[in-house]
Amino acid sequence: MICAYKDEWQTDFETEKALITAQYQGDIELFHIGSTAVKGLYAKDCIDILGVVHQLADVANLAHGLTALGYRYKSAYGIEGREYFSKQQRKVHLHIFQAGDKRIANGND
């Protein structure tokens, strides 16, 4: 369901960012992406997060930190070069790519 922009989307992102940063045992940069990141834009009530890591191959070995937060690890989930996690309790999609991946600059096509 599409809904009007909600100010709490940014707060929800910041909360998830803090949780992920504290729990993930590797280096990761996190960015709020997608329609909920654009103030004033109508969107689905789902927070999309882009994670950028130095070595994508390390993510699978460190997934336990994210699963402890309620994320489900879905591996590439149809997009080669990505590691994907989703969370249902607070609808969140976490897309992790390796630094330098062309899709980062293209808005996660």
PyMOL commands that place a pseudoatom at each C-alpha (Angstrom):
pseudoatom trace, name=CA, resn=MET, resi=1, chain=A, elem=C, hetatm=0, pos=[0.000, 0.000, 0.000]
pseudoatom trace, name=CA, resn=ILE, resi=2, chain=A, elem=C, hetatm=0, pos=[1.330, 3.420, -0.970]
pseudoatom trace, name=CA, resn=CYS, resi=3, chain=A, elem=C, hetatm=0, pos=[1.084, 6.118, 1.677]
pseudoatom trace, name=CA, resn=ALA, resi=4, chain=A, elem=C, hetatm=0, pos=[2.028, 9.755, 2.176]
pseudoatom trace, name=CA, resn=TYR, resi=5, chain=A, elem=C, hetatm=0, pos=[5.537, 10.553, 3.375]
pseudoatom trace, name=CA, resn=LYS, resi=6, chain=A, elem=C, hetatm=0, pos=[6.094, 9.910, 7.074]
pseudoatom trace, name=CA, resn=ASP, resi=7, chain=A, elem=C, hetatm=0, pos=[8.701, 11.820, 9.079]
pseudoatom trace, name=CA, resn=GLU, resi=8, chain=A, elem=C, hetatm=0, pos=[9.408, 8.694, 11.136]
pseudoatom trace, name=CA, resn=TRP, resi=9, chain=A, elem=C, hetatm=0, pos=[10.911, 6.924, 8.099]
pseudoatom trace, name=CA, resn=GLN, resi=10, chain=A, elem=C, hetatm=0, pos=[14.186, 8.787, 8.623]
pseudoatom trace, name=CA, resn=THR, resi=11, chain=A, elem=C, hetatm=0, pos=[14.118, 7.938, 12.336]
pseudoatom trace, name=CA, resn=ASP, resi=12, chain=A, elem=C, hetatm=0, pos=[13.367, 4.295, 11.510]
pseudoatom trace, name=CA, resn=PHE, resi=13, chain=A, elem=C, hetatm=0, pos=[16.382, 4.242, 9.196]
pseudoatom trace, name=CA, resn=GLU, resi=14, chain=A, elem=C, hetatm=0, pos=[18.642, 5.791, 11.849]
pseudoatom trace, name=CA, resn=THR, resi=15, chain=A, elem=C, hetatm=0, pos=[17.461, 3.183, 14.375]
pseudoatom trace, name=CA, resn=GLU, resi=16, chain=A, elem=C, hetatm=0, pos=[18.174, 0.304, 11.983]
pseudoatom trace, name=CA, resn=LYS, resi=17, chain=A, elem=C, hetatm=0, pos=[21.525, 1.829, 11.046]
pseudoatom trace, name=CA, resn=ALA, resi=18, chain=A, elem=C, hetatm=0, pos=[22.576, 1.947, 14.706]
pseudoatom trace, name=CA, resn=LEU, resi=19, chain=A, elem=C, hetatm=0, pos=[21.447, -1.641, 15.298]
pseudoatom trace, name=CA, resn=ILE, resi=20, chain=A, elem=C, hetatm=0, pos=[23.209, -2.974, 12.208]
pseudoatom trace, name=CA, resn=THR, resi=21, chain=A, elem=C, hetatm=0, pos=[26.398, -1.034, 12.917]
pseudoatom trace, name=CA, resn=ALA, resi=22, chain=A, elem=C, hetatm=0, pos=[26.515, -2.364, 16.481]
pseudoatom trace, name=CA, resn=GLN, resi=23, chain=A, elem=C, hetatm=0, pos=[25.778, -5.986, 15.531]
pseudoatom trace, name=CA, resn=TYR, resi=24, chain=A, elem=C, hetatm=0, pos=[27.598, -6.505, 12.208]
pseudoatom trace, name=CA, resn=GLN, resi=25, chain=A, elem=C, hetatm=0, pos=[31.174, -7.558, 12.915]
pseudoatom trace, name=CA, resn=GLY, resi=26, chain=A, elem=C, hetatm=0, pos=[32.698, -6.181, 9.723]
pseudoatom trace, name=CA, resn=ASP, resi=27, chain=A, elem=C, hetatm=0, pos=[33.076, -2.719, 8.243]
pseudoatom trace, name=CA, resn=ILE, resi=28, chain=A, elem=C, hetatm=0, pos=[29.882, -1.531, 6.578]
pseudoatom trace, name=CA, resn=GLU, resi=29, chain=A, elem=C, hetatm=0, pos=[28.592, 1.836, 5.390]
pseudoatom trace, name=CA, resn=LEU, resi=30, chain=A, elem=C, hetatm=0, pos=[24.813, 2.243, 5.433]
pseudoatom trace, name=CA, resn=PHE, resi=31, chain=A, elem=C, hetatm=0, pos=[22.640, 4.555, 3.357]
pseudoatom trace, name=CA, resn=HIS, resi=32, chain=A, elem=C, hetatm=0, pos=[18.886, 5.170, 3.330]
pseudoatom trace, name=CA, resn=ILE, resi=33, chain=A, elem=C, hetatm=0, pos=[17.721, 4.560, -0.253]
pseudoatom trace, name=CA, resn=GLY, resi=34, chain=A, elem=C, hetatm=0, pos=[14.462, 4.203, -2.115]
pseudoatom trace, name=CA, resn=SER, resi=35, chain=A, elem=C, hetatm=0, pos=[11.266, 6.189, -1.945]
pseudoatom trace, name=CA, resn=THR, resi=36, chain=A, elem=C, hetatm=0, pos=[11.111, 6.422, 1.869]
pseudoatom trace, name=CA, resn=ALA, resi=37, chain=A, elem=C, hetatm=0, pos=[14.418, 8.321, 1.717]
pseudoatom trace, name=CA, resn=VAL, resi=38, chain=A, elem=C, hetatm=0, pos=[12.868, 11.147, -0.344]
pseudoatom trace, name=CA, resn=LYS, resi=39, chain=A, elem=C, hetatm=0, pos=[11.065, 13.700, 1.805]
pseudoatom trace, name=CA, resn=GLY, resi=40, chain=A, elem=C, hetatm=0, pos=[7.561, 14.386, 0.537]
pseudoatom trace, name=CA, resn=LEU, resi=41, chain=A, elem=C, hetatm=0, pos=[7.375, 11.363, -1.774]
pseudoatom trace, name=CA, resn=TYR, resi=42, chain=A, elem=C, hetatm=0, pos=[4.582, 8.804, -1.485]
pseudoatom trace, name=CA, resn=ALA, resi=43, chain=A, elem=C, hetatm=0, pos=[5.988, 5.333, -0.812]
pseudoatom trace, name=CA, resn=LYS, resi=44, chain=A, elem=C, hetatm=0, pos=[5.415, 1.830, 0.459]
pseudoatom trace, name=CA, resn=ASP, resi=45, chain=A, elem=C, hetatm=0, pos=[6.018, 1.668, 4.212]
pseudoatom trace, name=CA, resn=CYS, resi=46, chain=A, elem=C, hetatm=0, pos=[9.291, -0.236, 3.819]
pseudoatom trace, name=CA, resn=ILE, resi=47, chain=A, elem=C, hetatm=0, pos=[12.755, 1.073, 4.655]
pseudoatom trace, name=CA, resn=ASP, resi=48, chain=A, elem=C, hetatm=0, pos=[15.389, 0.218, 2.033]
pseudoatom trace, name=CA, resn=ILE, resi=49, chain=A, elem=C, hetatm=0, pos=[18.987, 0.301, 3.166]
pseudoatom trace, name=CA, resn=LEU, resi=50, chain=A, elem=C, hetatm=0, pos=[22.099, 0.082, 1.014]
pseudoatom trace, name=CA, resn=GLY, resi=51, chain=A, elem=C, hetatm=0, pos=[25.072, -1.513, 2.740]
pseudoatom trace, name=CA, resn=VAL, resi=52, chain=A, elem=C, hetatm=0, pos=[28.536, -1.099, 1.228]
pseudoatom trace, name=CA, resn=VAL, resi=53, chain=A, elem=C, hetatm=0, pos=[31.333, -3.454, 2.279]
pseudoatom trace, name=CA, resn=HIS, resi=54, chain=A, elem=C, hetatm=0, pos=[34.940, -3.968, 1.181]
pseudoatom trace, name=CA, resn=GLN, resi=55, chain=A, elem=C, hetatm=0, pos=[34.553, -7.731, 0.604]
pseudoatom trace, name=CA, resn=LEU, resi=56, chain=A, elem=C, hetatm=0, pos=[31.137, -9.072, -0.362]
pseudoatom trace, name=CA, resn=ALA, resi=57, chain=A, elem=C, hetatm=0, pos=[32.372, -12.624, 0.241]
pseudoatom trace, name=CA, resn=ASP, resi=58, chain=A, elem=C, hetatm=0, pos=[32.629, -11.870, 3.990]
pseudoatom trace, name=CA, resn=VAL, resi=59, chain=A, elem=C, hetatm=0, pos=[28.919, -11.073, 4.350]
pseudoatom trace, name=CA, resn=ALA, resi=60, chain=A, elem=C, hetatm=0, pos=[27.724, -14.688, 4.439]
pseudoatom trace, name=CA, resn=ASN, resi=61, chain=A, elem=C, hetatm=0, pos=[30.156, -15.461, 7.257]
pseudoatom trace, name=CA, resn=LEU, resi=62, chain=A, elem=C, hetatm=0, pos=[28.982, -12.425, 9.238]
pseudoatom trace, name=CA, resn=ALA, resi=63, chain=A, elem=C, hetatm=0, pos=[25.246, -12.871, 8.570]
pseudoatom trace, name=CA, resn=HIS, resi=64, chain=A, elem=C, hetatm=0, pos=[24.632, -14.236, 12.082]
pseudoatom trace, name=CA, resn=GLY, resi=65, chain=A, elem=C, hetatm=0, pos=[24.942, -10.729, 13.502]
pseudoatom trace, name=CA, resn=LEU, resi=66, chain=A, elem=C, hetatm=0, pos=[22.092, -9.542, 11.303]
pseudoatom trace, name=CA, resn=THR, resi=67, chain=A, elem=C, hetatm=0, pos=[19.933, -12.617, 11.790]
pseudoatom trace, name=CA, resn=ALA, resi=68, chain=A, elem=C, hetatm=0, pos=[20.184, -11.957, 15.545]
pseudoatom trace, name=CA, resn=LEU, resi=69, chain=A, elem=C, hetatm=0, pos=[18.383, -8.650, 14.817]
pseudoatom trace, name=CA, resn=GLY, resi=70, chain=A, elem=C, hetatm=0, pos=[15.512, -10.439, 13.084]
pseudoatom trace, name=CA, resn=TYR, resi=71, chain=A, elem=C, hetatm=0, pos=[16.796, -10.217, 9.518]
pseudoatom trace, name=CA, resn=ARG, resi=72, chain=A, elem=C, hetatm=0, pos=[16.370, -13.191, 7.190]
pseudoatom trace, name=CA, resn=TYR, resi=73, chain=A, elem=C, hetatm=0, pos=[19.424, -13.861, 5.052]
pseudoatom trace, name=CA, resn=LYS, resi=74, chain=A, elem=C, hetatm=0, pos=[18.426, -14.512, 1.441]
pseudoatom trace, name=CA, resn=SER, resi=75, chain=A, elem=C, hetatm=0, pos=[21.850, -14.587, -0.237]
pseudoatom trace, name=CA, resn=ALA, resi=76, chain=A, elem=C, hetatm=0, pos=[21.861, -12.898, -3.676]
pseudoatom trace, name=CA, resn=TYR, resi=77, chain=A, elem=C, hetatm=0, pos=[18.074, -13.342, -4.040]
pseudoatom trace, name=CA, resn=GLY, resi=78, chain=A, elem=C, hetatm=0, pos=[18.243, -13.151, -7.815]
pseudoatom trace, name=CA, resn=ILE, resi=79, chain=A, elem=C, hetatm=0, pos=[20.787, -10.351, -8.174]
pseudoatom trace, name=CA, resn=GLU, resi=80, chain=A, elem=C, hetatm=0, pos=[24.344, -11.541, -8.643]
pseudoatom trace, name=CA, resn=GLY, resi=81, chain=A, elem=C, hetatm=0, pos=[26.858, -9.443, -6.715]
pseudoatom trace, name=CA, resn=ARG, resi=82, chain=A, elem=C, hetatm=0, pos=[24.436, -8.584, -3.914]
pseudoatom trace, name=CA, resn=GLU, resi=83, chain=A, elem=C, hetatm=0, pos=[23.719, -10.027, -0.479]
pseudoatom trace, name=CA, resn=TYR, resi=84, chain=A, elem=C, hetatm=0, pos=[20.124, -9.453, 0.607]
pseudoatom trace, name=CA, resn=PHE, resi=85, chain=A, elem=C, hetatm=0, pos=[18.405, -9.466, 3.991]
pseudoatom trace, name=CA, resn=SER, resi=86, chain=A, elem=C, hetatm=0, pos=[14.806, -8.692, 4.890]
pseudoatom trace, name=CA, resn=LYS, resi=87, chain=A, elem=C, hetatm=0, pos=[13.102, -7.992, 8.177]
pseudoatom trace, name=CA, resn=GLN, resi=88, chain=A, elem=C, hetatm=0, pos=[9.369, -8.404, 8.728]
pseudoatom trace, name=CA, resn=GLN, resi=89, chain=A, elem=C, hetatm=0, pos=[8.840, -7.009, 12.236]
pseudoatom trace, name=CA, resn=ARG, resi=90, chain=A, elem=C, hetatm=0, pos=[9.641, -3.534, 10.898]
pseudoatom trace, name=CA, resn=LYS, resi=91, chain=A, elem=C, hetatm=0, pos=[9.562, -3.956, 7.122]
pseudoatom trace, name=CA, resn=VAL, resi=92, chain=A, elem=C, hetatm=0, pos=[13.186, -3.389, 6.075]
pseudoatom trace, name=CA, resn=HIS, resi=93, chain=A, elem=C, hetatm=0, pos=[15.157, -4.510, 3.029]
pseudoatom trace, name=CA, resn=LEU, resi=94, chain=A, elem=C, hetatm=0, pos=[18.955, -4.497, 3.339]
pseudoatom trace, name=CA, resn=HIS, resi=95, chain=A, elem=C, hetatm=0, pos=[20.866, -4.675, 0.049]
pseudoatom trace, name=CA, resn=ILE, resi=96, chain=A, elem=C, hetatm=0, pos=[24.617, -5.171, 0.484]
pseudoatom trace, name=CA, resn=PHE, resi=97, chain=A, elem=C, hetatm=0, pos=[27.077, -4.588, -2.340]
pseudoatom trace, name=CA, resn=GLN, resi=98, chain=A, elem=C, hetatm=0, pos=[30.838, -4.467, -2.542]
pseudoatom trace, name=CA, resn=ALA, resi=99, chain=A, elem=C, hetatm=0, pos=[32.446, -1.028, -2.774]
pseudoatom trace, name=CA, resn=GLY, resi=100, chain=A, elem=C, hetatm=0, pos=[32.938, -0.092, -6.414]
pseudoatom trace, name=CA, resn=ASP, resi=101, chain=A, elem=C, hetatm=0, pos=[29.911, -2.007, -7.711]
pseudoatom trace, name=CA, resn=LYS, resi=102, chain=A, elem=C, hetatm=0, pos=[28.376, 0.012, -10.553]
pseudoatom trace, name=CA, resn=ARG, resi=103, chain=A, elem=C, hetatm=0, pos=[24.859, -0.421, -9.129]
pseudoatom trace, name=CA, resn=ILE, resi=104, chain=A, elem=C, hetatm=0, pos=[25.751, 1.679, -6.112]
pseudoatom trace, name=CA, resn=ALA, resi=105, chain=A, elem=C, hetatm=0, pos=[26.185, 4.771, -8.255]
pseudoatom trace, name=CA, resn=ASN, resi=106, chain=A, elem=C, hetatm=0, pos=[23.054, 3.893, -10.255]
pseudoatom trace, name=CA, resn=GLY, resi=107, chain=A, elem=C, hetatm=0, pos=[20.739, 3.869, -7.253]
pseudoatom trace, name=CA, resn=ASN, resi=108, chain=A, elem=C, hetatm=0, pos=[20.715, 0.071, -6.807]
pseudoatom trace, name=CA, resn=ASP, resi=109, chain=A, elem=C, hetatm=0, pos=[19.109, -0.809, -10.180]
for i in range(1, 109): cmd.bond("trace and resi %d" % i, "trace and resi %d" % (i + 1))
show_as sticks, trace
zoom trace
